[in-house]
């Protein structure tokens, strides 16, 4: 029962992160298990994509595990750097800054889709497009919801 509930939350997390809109901002409040699953999602798809293109001199299972761990560490470092950029954008665009504990899950959510697609383009031989998608995808997924939140005004309650 707990597993089913978690799977529903994970699917909702992935669906919400697909389109950068106002509800995307809620992902900054995601549970720790969800955004670490997001990190695993990025690492898994990057490893799967790389497994088709890179030469493997060791058994595939060992290669897959080692590559997954390496990619997870590399992606984590990339996301840490991007989280600091995101924190700066939040500070510039929104009236109240976010704590880092909210910025990091949001940063992971901004890269759930653009990172694996950027890696696919990179491995297909379109290095500039792949790196461009990594960076531009992050900025689009980061800035569009923040811009929407900034431009929308809070609704005032009307009394009859």
Buried (B, 14 or more C-beta within 10 A) or exposed (E): EEEEEBEEBBEEBBEBBEEBEEEBBEBBEBEEEBBBBBBEBBBBBBBBBBBEEEEEEEEEEEBBEEBBEEBBEEBBEBBEEBBEBBBEBBEEBBEEEBEEEBBBBBBBBBBBBBBBBBBBBBBEEBEEBBBBBBEEBBBBBBBBBBBBBEEEEEEEEEEE
